Amino acid sequence: MRLHQLRSSHPRAGFELIASIAVIGAGVTGTSTAWHLAGQGHRVLLSDPLLARPIPSKPADRDLNGSTASLGVLMGHAFRRSSGRAWRLRQRSMTLWPSWVEQLNHPESPLQLETPLIQLAGSADEALRMQQLADARPDSGLQFITNERLEQADPPWPQAGHGAMLSKRDGRIDPLQLLRALRRSLVEHNIELRGTEVVELLRQSSSDQSKWRLLTADGGIDDFDVVVICSALGSTKLLQSLGHQRPMDAVLGQVLELQLNKPARPWSGWPAVLTCGGINLIPHGQDRLWIGATLEPGVNADPAATETMKRLNELAPAWLNDARVIGQWRGLRARPRERPAPLLEELEPGLLLASGHYRNGVLLTPATAEWVGQHVDQQSITNR
Ligand SMILES: Cc1cc2nc3c(=O)[nH]c(=O)nc-3n(C[C@H](O)[C@H](O)[C@H](O)COP(=O)(O)OP(=O)(O)OC[C@H]3O[C@@H](n4cnc5c(N)ncnc54)[C@H](O)[C@@H]3O)c2cc1C
């Protein structure tokens, strides 16, 4: 590996081995990974056709990646499992989020965690499981609330009738604000941003200093010590020509923006996120609400799916049924076939895959970037 023994200007790096790294894909995964690696002192290039455009001011139903369509719900503490990789990644992300937000928050790109999250129990069994979870994790900010003691919210919550779990430290982060804050920081870190598609990845012979050659749609040819593939559904094609099979399926998600007919007291008693039967209700502004997201296998949106979602499995209160649809968007999630999401793998020395995050890419952003950073550093040490 061509690692340049340099005295880095980065305060954490000291006298370290610096790698030249290409990150492919500028959704939340790639953008945050590029930021994290530059923070470790590495020389980073980030490539994605979407970098040729500014981050949209609001989600639009056109040319979007998974990240710009996402609701940004962070449900890390209220996760049922208490062991395994998925649980560890969630725990790690939730631990890292506050310091990430602190580092990225800037007057030009404000960023905050919006809390709490409340999950309505859909059945007596689910209520019991929530109660047990809250009892088992006294320090995680979880609290079960019986139906009788549920807040009198205005407008009223859907009446599932079995109580709810309050998760004080879960909630959401606005994905567009996150991407804006990251992009601002990338410029500050002198990360090279290239608004083009990577069309091919080639292994270089061992006599060459660099290990990986990147061919881009604009005719660019560049060599790197390390390549990190963060291109969600686009990862499969890049890997295929190198002999790695990582098929992924698209799962489409639709989101509705609703306007209430009667603006009540503005969301009195509402959490940042209210979850009912797996559907998230996110109030914003005086009288607006995002509701999402559908889970539709494939790339084609079914108009009936948003209708079903809006009815909340027949639990929607009258005010929600009456609310007017004023906006709508969709995006694709990348679900790995026959492997658990996400795909975090070192496929070959210098070739890292951080992709296939399916439903939780925003939540897992900091833990993913950290995983990549640790693998790059391990390689630096091994190759010293
Ligand atoms: C409607 C909806 C709601 C969601 N809600 C949530 C939520 O509440 N919480 C949560 O945690 N997650 C949520 N998700 C999932 C989350 O959005 C994804 O897991 C996450 O955005 C994945 O990020 P990513 O950066 O890996 O992929 P993407 O955001 O899809 O980015 C991949 C990028 O790679 C680029 N690319 C592809 N091929 C190439 C190539 N050859 N060269 C260069 N660039 C390339 C693409 O242009 C794209 O910009 C939601 C998803 C959807 C669709």
The ligand as an ORCA input file, in Angstrom:
! r2SCAN-3c Opt
* xyz 0 1
  C     -38.574      6.886      2.025
  C     -37.414      6.439      2.864
  C     -37.415      6.665      4.232
  C     -36.330      6.267      5.011
  N     -36.337      6.561      6.347
  C     -35.252      6.225      7.085
  C     -35.197      6.604      8.465
  O     -36.147      7.178      8.986
  N     -34.057      6.316      9.170
  C     -32.993      5.677      8.591
  O     -31.983      5.462      9.277
  N     -33.030      5.319      7.294
  C     -34.129      5.567      6.545
  N     -34.170      5.203      5.234
  C     -33.062      4.409      4.691
  C     -31.898      5.324      4.387
  O     -32.359      6.387      3.594
  C     -30.819      4.540      3.656
  O     -30.468      3.394      4.395
  C     -29.577      5.419      3.506
  O     -29.939      6.653      2.963
  C     -28.538      4.750      2.665
  O     -27.537      5.724      2.430
  P     -26.400      5.446      1.379
  O     -25.518      6.629      1.404
  O     -25.805      4.111      1.671
  O     -27.154      5.294     -0.006
  P     -27.828      6.426     -0.974
  O     -28.347      7.552     -0.182
  O     -28.761      5.682     -1.842
  O     -26.586      6.939     -1.782
  C     -25.895      6.152     -2.694
  C     -25.219      7.096     -3.663
  O     -24.337      6.371     -4.497
  C     -24.331      7.007     -5.759
  N     -23.808      6.068     -6.753
  C     -24.348      4.909     -7.170
  N     -23.549      4.336     -8.083
  C     -22.469      5.157     -8.224
  C     -21.297      5.092     -9.019
  N     -21.040      4.070     -9.852
  N     -20.408      6.109     -8.943
  C     -20.618      7.151     -8.101
  N     -21.706      7.253     -7.321
  C     -22.625      6.271     -7.373
  C     -25.773      7.421     -5.988
  O     -25.854      8.501     -6.921
  C     -26.184      7.839     -4.586
  O     -26.076      9.233     -4.382
  C     -35.239      5.589      4.424
  C     -35.230      5.352      3.040
  C     -36.305      5.770      2.261
  C     -36.274      5.527      0.784
*
